[in-house]
């Protein structure tokens, strides 16, 4: 999938990317370019824009990438509801497998059967080894949203109709990530240590892969102004 220029129809207002950061401008990781002007769009207009990427076979695969704590899951949730599409979270595939090396599991367990118009009921290796109940399920559907760190890597992006990059302020994303792990039962010290351990995998991986270069749209995951049922969007790629 090659990123292409996207007309942002239905924009409500526009602001330079720095103006949408929570501290005046986003503090980004080294090597990640700042997006240009973000425009405020209704979620309905954004989903319509993404639906325009549907292929000639009436199928639509959306990959949503971004750093941990950026807002990928939030974006994927409302977008999937708008598109009437199931969502797969790469964190579920990677659970007790590897933070970044899970491509073969996603392809073999989820994407390959989805491409064949088959129902998905996949138990990743970590689930089997540790006795986690249930499975990753995807009904037969012409649309699918996959979100997670590395979802738009070079091995997967060519399969997609469209890629979204969720850009975020580094400090806010860290605060979110640690708070989320505390909610899951870790102590504050354990959550902070886990964050640093995870960053040891994530940061060099993203610096190498640069998935933002494949994004047709960039979502501001840490805006200073939030409007219900709206999102701040910029054109990609970065």
PyMOL commands that set and color helices and strands:
alter all, ss='L'
color gray80, all
select helices_A, chain A and resi 17-20+43-51+72-83+90-94+103-115+125-130+154-157+170-183+188-209+211-214
alter helices_A, ss='H'
color red, helices_A
select strands_A, chain A and resi 11-15+38-42+60-66+86-89+120-122+136-138+143-147+162-167+217-220+230-235
alter strands_A, ss='S'
color yellow, strands_A
deselect
rebuild
show_as cartoon
